[in-house]
Amino acid sequence: MLSTLDMVSYQKALSLLDLFKAREIHLVDFLHLQFMTCVIKVIHLNTFLSTSCAWVSWLRTRY
């Protein structure tokens, strides 16, 4: 089951692919967008993991 965020990412990927096929954007721009998307995902994952670790350590001190 795909989440809403996955569906939005999928739609963005399809629209980027359509633009790329129409040659309205260059390959370098396309790769740059892909790279920035990966960077944003890594930042989100890092934030999620650090928040989870903070919660776990807080719970361990409480109980």
Biopython code that builds the backbone (N, CA, C, O; Angstrom):
import numpy as np
from Bio.PDB.StructureBuilder import StructureBuilder

atoms = [
    (1, "MET", "N", (0.850, -1.188, 0.000)),
    (1, "MET", "CA", (0.000, 0.000, 0.000)),
    (1, "MET", "C", (0.890, 1.244, 0.000)),
    (1, "MET", "O", (1.764, 1.384, 0.855)),
    (2, "LEU", "N", (0.673, 2.121, -0.934)),
    (2, "LEU", "CA", (1.476, 3.335, -1.026)),
    (2, "LEU", "C", (0.875, 4.429, -0.159)),
    (2, "LEU", "O", (-0.341, 4.613, -0.109)),
    (3, "SER", "N", (1.759, 5.152, 0.523)),
    (3, "SER", "CA", (1.283, 6.275, 1.321)),
    (3, "SER", "C", (1.039, 7.477, 0.415)),
    (3, "SER", "O", (1.380, 7.457, -0.768)),
    (4, "THR", "N", (0.450, 8.512, 0.981)),
    (4, "THR", "CA", (0.185, 9.731, 0.209)),
    (4, "THR", "C", (1.483, 10.355, -0.274)),
    (4, "THR", "O", (1.568, 10.828, -1.407)),
    (5, "LEU", "N", (2.507, 10.353, 0.600)),
    (5, "LEU", "CA", (3.804, 10.923, 0.228)),
    (5, "LEU", "C", (4.424, 10.151, -0.929)),
    (5, "LEU", "O", (5.016, 10.746, -1.830)),
    (6, "ASP", "N", (4.290, 8.818, -0.906)),
    (6, "ASP", "CA", (4.802, 8.002, -2.004)),
    (6, "ASP", "C", (4.075, 8.320, -3.303)),
    (6, "ASP", "O", (4.694, 8.381, -4.365)),
    (7, "MET", "N", (2.772, 8.519, -3.220)),
    (7, "MET", "CA", (1.999, 8.843, -4.422)),
    (7, "MET", "C", (2.411, 10.194, -4.993)),
    (7, "MET", "O", (2.522, 10.353, -6.209)),
    (8, "VAL", "N", (2.640, 11.171, -4.109)),
    (8, "VAL", "CA", (3.082, 12.491, -4.566)),
    (8, "VAL", "C", (4.449, 12.380, -5.223)),
    (8, "VAL", "O", (4.678, 12.960, -6.285)),
    (9, "SER", "N", (5.367, 11.632, -4.596)),
    (9, "SER", "CA", (6.700, 11.438, -5.171)),
    (9, "SER", "C", (6.607, 10.745, -6.526)),
    (9, "SER", "O", (7.333, 11.088, -7.459)),
    (10, "TYR", "N", (5.712, 9.772, -6.624)),
    (10, "TYR", "CA", (5.526, 9.045, -7.876)),
    (10, "TYR", "C", (5.014, 9.978, -8.969)),
    (10, "TYR", "O", (5.489, 9.933, -10.104)),
    (11, "GLN", "N", (4.043, 10.823, -8.622)),
    (11, "GLN", "CA", (3.503, 11.774, -9.599)),
    (11, "GLN", "C", (4.574, 12.771, -10.041)),
    (11, "GLN", "O", (4.661, 13.114, -11.220)),
    (12, "LYS", "N", (5.395, 13.236, -9.083)),
    (12, "LYS", "CA", (6.481, 14.161, -9.434)),
    (12, "LYS", "C", (7.481, 13.488, -10.358)),
    (12, "LYS", "O", (7.963, 14.095, -11.313)),
    (13, "ALA", "N", (7.790, 12.224, -10.068)),
    (13, "ALA", "CA", (8.731, 11.493, -10.914)),
    (13, "ALA", "C", (8.178, 11.341, -12.323)),
    (13, "ALA", "O", (8.914, 11.488, -13.299)),
    (14, "LEU", "N", (6.896, 11.049, -12.436)),
    (14, "LEU", "CA", (6.279, 10.923, -13.760)),
    (14, "LEU", "C", (6.303, 12.244, -14.515)),
    (14, "LEU", "O", (6.583, 12.267, -15.714)),
    (15, "SER", "N", (6.011, 13.345, -13.827)),
    (15, "SER", "CA", (6.018, 14.639, -14.515)),
    (15, "SER", "C", (7.436, 15.024, -14.925)),
    (15, "SER", "O", (7.635, 15.610, -15.989)),
    (16, "LEU", "N", (8.433, 14.695, -14.080)),
    (16, "LEU", "CA", (9.824, 14.954, -14.463)),
    (16, "LEU", "C", (10.214, 14.118, -15.676)),
    (16, "LEU", "O", (10.913, 14.591, -16.572)),
    (17, "LEU", "N", (9.756, 12.875, -15.692)),
    (17, "LEU", "CA", (10.066, 12.002, -16.820)),
    (17, "LEU", "C", (9.426, 12.537, -18.099)),
    (17, "LEU", "O", (10.044, 12.492, -19.163)),
    (18, "ASP", "N", (8.201, 13.038, -18.007)),
    (18, "ASP", "CA", (7.537, 13.626, -19.174)),
    (18, "ASP", "C", (8.298, 14.847, -19.674)),
    (18, "ASP", "O", (8.471, 15.027, -20.879)),
    (19, "LEU", "N", (8.757, 15.693, -18.735)),
    (19, "LEU", "CA", (9.540, 16.862, -19.129)),
    (19, "LEU", "C", (10.841, 16.445, -19.800)),
    (19, "LEU", "O", (11.264, 17.030, -20.797)),
    (20, "PHE", "N", (11.463, 15.421, -19.230)),
    (20, "PHE", "CA", (12.731, 14.952, -19.779)),
    (20, "PHE", "C", (12.531, 14.394, -21.186)),
    (20, "PHE", "O", (13.345, 14.630, -22.078)),
    (21, "LYS", "N", (11.442, 13.654, -21.374)),
    (21, "LYS", "CA", (11.153, 13.098, -22.697)),
    (21, "LYS", "C", (10.882, 14.213, -23.701)),
    (21, "LYS", "O", (11.250, 14.104, -24.870)),
    (22, "ALA", "N", (10.246, 15.275, -23.248)),
    (22, "ALA", "CA", (9.945, 16.391, -24.139)),
    (22, "ALA", "C", (11.168, 17.282, -24.351)),
    (22, "ALA", "O", (11.123, 18.239, -25.125)),
    (23, "ARG", "N", (12.262, 16.959, -23.657)),
    (23, "ARG", "CA", (13.532, 17.691, -23.745)),
    (23, "ARG", "C", (13.382, 19.148, -23.359)),
    (23, "ARG", "O", (14.072, 20.020, -23.888)),
    (24, "GLU", "N", (12.479, 19.402, -22.437)),
    (24, "GLU", "CA", (12.331, 20.762, -21.932)),
    (24, "GLU", "C", (13.345, 21.046, -20.832)),
    (24, "GLU", "O", (13.630, 22.203, -20.522)),
    (25, "ILE", "N", (13.891, 19.979, -20.243)),
    (25, "ILE", "CA", (14.975, 20.162, -19.287)),
    (25, "ILE", "C", (16.147, 19.309, -19.742)),
    (25, "ILE", "O", (15.959, 18.270, -20.374)),
    (26, "HIS", "N", (17.360, 19.751, -19.419)),
    (26, "HIS", "CA", (18.554, 19.038, -19.833)),
    (26, "HIS", "C", (18.858, 17.905, -18.859)),
    (26, "HIS", "O", (18.349, 17.874, -17.739)),
    (27, "LEU", "N", (19.683, 16.993, -19.301)),
    (27, "LEU", "CA", (20.045, 15.836, -18.479)),
    (27, "LEU", "C", (20.703, 16.269, -17.174)),
    (27, "LEU", "O", (20.443, 15.677, -16.126)),
    (28, "VAL", "N", (21.553, 17.297, -17.226)),
    (28, "VAL", "CA", (22.238, 17.765, -16.016)),
    (28, "VAL", "C", (21.224, 18.279, -14.998)),
    (28, "VAL", "O", (21.340, 17.996, -13.806)),
    (29, "ASP", "N", (20.237, 19.029, -15.462)),
    (29, "ASP", "CA", (19.195, 19.526, -14.563)),
    (29, "ASP", "C", (18.400, 18.371, -13.966)),
    (29, "ASP", "O", (18.063, 18.388, -12.782)),
    (30, "PHE", "N", (18.104, 17.378, -14.780)),
    (30, "PHE", "CA", (17.362, 16.209, -14.310)),
    (30, "PHE", "C", (18.149, 15.478, -13.224)),
    (30, "PHE", "O", (17.593, 15.115, -12.188)),
    (31, "LEU", "N", (19.441, 15.264, -13.461)),
    (31, "LEU", "CA", (20.278, 14.575, -12.475)),
    (31, "LEU", "C", (20.434, 15.408, -11.210)),
    (31, "LEU", "O", (20.482, 14.861, -10.108)),
    (32, "HIS", "N", (20.513, 16.725, -11.362)),
    (32, "HIS", "CA", (20.608, 17.599, -10.194)),
    (32, "HIS", "C", (19.344, 17.497, -9.347)),
    (32, "HIS", "O", (19.423, 17.441, -8.120)),
    (33, "LEU", "N", (18.192, 17.472, -9.986)),
    (33, "LEU", "CA", (16.932, 17.312, -9.252)),
    (33, "LEU", "C", (16.883, 15.971, -8.530)),
    (33, "LEU", "O", (16.426, 15.896, -7.390)),
    (34, "GLN", "N", (17.350, 14.919, -9.184)),
    (34, "GLN", "CA", (17.374, 13.599, -8.555)),
    (34, "GLN", "C", (18.297, 13.602, -7.345)),
    (34, "GLN", "O", (17.970, 13.037, -6.302)),
    (35, "PHE", "N", (19.462, 14.247, -7.492)),
    (35, "PHE", "CA", (20.425, 14.319, -6.392)),
    (35, "PHE", "C", (19.835, 15.076, -5.209)),
    (35, "PHE", "O", (19.963, 14.643, -4.064)),
    (36, "MET", "N", (19.185, 16.213, -5.486)),
    (36, "MET", "CA", (18.599, 17.006, -4.404)),
    (36, "MET", "C", (17.467, 16.243, -3.721)),
    (36, "MET", "O", (17.289, 16.361, -2.508)),
    (37, "THR", "N", (16.706, 15.470, -4.475)),
    (37, "THR", "CA", (15.653, 14.645, -3.885)),
    (37, "THR", "C", (16.255, 13.625, -2.926)),
    (37, "THR", "O", (15.723, 13.398, -1.839)),
    (38, "CYS", "N", (17.364, 13.013, -3.329)),
    (38, "CYS", "CA", (18.041, 12.045, -2.447)),
    (38, "CYS", "C", (18.552, 12.724, -1.185)),
    (38, "CYS", "O", (18.426, 12.174, -0.091)),
    (39, "VAL", "N", (19.130, 13.920, -1.325)),
    (39, "VAL", "CA", (19.642, 14.656, -0.162)),
    (39, "VAL", "C", (18.510, 14.958, 0.811)),
    (39, "VAL", "O", (18.666, 14.792, 2.021)),
    (40, "ILE", "N", (17.376, 15.402, 0.286)),
    (40, "ILE", "CA", (16.226, 15.725, 1.144)),
    (40, "ILE", "C", (15.731, 14.471, 1.862)),
    (40, "ILE", "O", (15.394, 14.527, 3.045)),
    (41, "LYS", "N", (15.685, 13.333, 1.151)),
    (41, "LYS", "CA", (15.249, 12.088, 1.788)),
    (41, "LYS", "C", (16.203, 11.673, 2.900)),
    (41, "LYS", "O", (15.761, 11.204, 3.948)),
    (42, "VAL", "N", (17.517, 11.841, 2.683)),
    (42, "VAL", "CA", (18.505, 11.493, 3.711)),
    (42, "VAL", "C", (18.339, 12.394, 4.925)),
    (42, "VAL", "O", (18.428, 11.926, 6.060)),
    (43, "ILE", "N", (18.098, 13.689, 4.698)),
    (43, "ILE", "CA", (17.891, 14.618, 5.817)),
    (43, "ILE", "C", (16.644, 14.224, 6.605)),
    (43, "ILE", "O", (16.667, 14.221, 7.835)),
    (44, "HIS", "N", (15.563, 13.894, 5.913)),
    (44, "HIS", "CA", (14.333, 13.472, 6.594)),
    (44, "HIS", "C", (14.558, 12.197, 7.392)),
    (44, "HIS", "O", (14.082, 12.078, 8.521)),
    (45, "LEU", "N", (15.285, 11.239, 6.809)),
    (45, "LEU", "CA", (15.575, 9.982, 7.502)),
    (45, "LEU", "C", (16.432, 10.238, 8.732)),
    (45, "LEU", "O", (16.193, 9.663, 9.794)),
    (46, "ASN", "N", (17.432, 11.105, 8.586)),
    (46, "ASN", "CA", (18.313, 11.436, 9.705)),
    (46, "ASN", "C", (17.524, 12.101, 10.829)),
    (46, "ASN", "O", (17.729, 11.787, 12.002)),
    (47, "THR", "N", (16.631, 13.011, 10.480)),
    (47, "THR", "CA", (15.795, 13.678, 11.481)),
    (47, "THR", "C", (14.895, 12.673, 12.186)),
    (47, "THR", "O", (14.743, 12.719, 13.407)),
    (48, "PHE", "N", (14.304, 11.771, 11.425)),
    (48, "PHE", "CA", (13.438, 10.742, 12.008)),
    (48, "PHE", "C", (14.221, 9.851, 12.967)),
    (48, "PHE", "O", (13.754, 9.553, 14.066)),
    (49, "LEU", "N", (15.418, 9.424, 12.546)),
    (49, "LEU", "CA", (16.225, 8.538, 13.391)),
    (49, "LEU", "C", (16.685, 9.241, 14.661)),
    (49, "LEU", "O", (16.661, 8.647, 15.739)),
    (50, "SER", "N", (17.102, 10.497, 14.546)),
    (50, "SER", "CA", (17.555, 11.207, 15.744)),
    (50, "SER", "C", (16.392, 11.454, 16.702)),
    (50, "SER", "O", (16.564, 11.388, 17.919)),
    (51, "THR", "N", (15.213, 11.737, 16.155)),
    (51, "THR", "CA", (14.030, 11.910, 17.001)),
    (51, "THR", "C", (13.674, 10.599, 17.693)),
    (51, "THR", "O", (13.338, 10.585, 18.877)),
    (52, "SER", "N", (13.749, 9.500, 16.949)),
    (52, "SER", "CA", (13.453, 8.188, 17.532)),
    (52, "SER", "C", (14.439, 7.852, 18.641)),
    (52, "SER", "O", (14.044, 7.352, 19.695)),
    (53, "CYS", "N", (15.720, 8.123, 18.411)),
    (53, "CYS", "CA", (16.737, 7.847, 19.434)),
    (53, "CYS", "C", (16.498, 8.706, 20.671)),
    (53, "CYS", "O", (16.677, 8.240, 21.796)),
    (54, "ALA", "N", (16.099, 9.948, 20.467)),
    (54, "ALA", "CA", (15.814, 10.825, 21.605)),
    (54, "ALA", "C", (14.637, 10.288, 22.412)),
    (54, "ALA", "O", (14.668, 10.298, 23.642)),
    (55, "TRP", "N", (13.600, 9.818, 21.720)),
    (55, "TRP", "CA", (12.442, 9.252, 22.416)),
    (55, "TRP", "C", (12.822, 8.000, 23.197)),
    (55, "TRP", "O", (12.392, 7.817, 24.335)),
    (56, "VAL", "N", (13.622, 7.147, 22.586)),
    (56, "VAL", "CA", (14.032, 5.910, 23.256)),
    (56, "VAL", "C", (14.849, 6.227, 24.500)),
    (56, "VAL", "O", (14.632, 5.630, 25.554)),
    (57, "SER", "N", (15.785, 7.158, 24.385)),
    (57, "SER", "CA", (16.601, 7.496, 25.555)),
    (57, "SER", "C", (15.750, 8.159, 26.636)),
    (57, "SER", "O", (15.980, 7.932, 27.824)),
    (58, "TRP", "N", (14.775, 8.972, 26.241)),
    (58, "TRP", "CA", (13.890, 9.600, 27.223)),
    (58, "TRP", "C", (13.056, 8.540, 27.938)),
    (58, "TRP", "O", (12.889, 8.589, 29.157)),
    (59, "LEU", "N", (12.532, 7.579, 27.170)),
    (59, "LEU", "CA", (11.737, 6.507, 27.775)),
    (59, "LEU", "C", (12.579, 5.653, 28.718)),
    (59, "LEU", "O", (12.088, 5.205, 29.754)),
    (60, "ARG", "N", (13.834, 5.426, 28.369)),
    (60, "ARG", "CA", (14.699, 4.611, 29.226)),
    (60, "ARG", "C", (14.992, 5.325, 30.542)),
    (60, "ARG", "O", (15.143, 4.677, 31.578)),
    (61, "THR", "N", (15.072, 6.646, 30.509)),
    (61, "THR", "CA", (15.322, 7.372, 31.764)),
    (61, "THR", "C", (14.060, 7.453, 32.609)),
    (61, "THR", "O", (14.136, 7.556, 33.833)),
    (62, "ARG", "N", (12.905, 7.408, 31.966)),
    (62, "ARG", "CA", (11.641, 7.522, 32.703)),
    (62, "ARG", "C", (11.246, 6.207, 33.370)),
    (62, "ARG", "O", (10.705, 6.214, 34.476)),
    (63, "TYR", "N", (11.509, 5.088, 32.715)),
    (63, "TYR", "CA", (11.005, 3.806, 33.223)),
    (63, "TYR", "C", (12.125, 2.875, 33.586)),
    (63, "TYR", "O", (11.877, 1.753, 34.030)),
]
sb = StructureBuilder()
sb.init_structure("model")
sb.init_model(0)
sb.init_chain("A")
sb.init_seg("    ")
for serial, (resi, resn, name, xyz) in enumerate(atoms, 1):
    if name == "N":
        sb.init_residue(resn, " ", resi, " ")
    sb.init_atom(name, np.array(xyz, "f"), 0.0, 1.0, " ", f" {name:<3s}", serial, name[0])
structure = sb.get_structure()
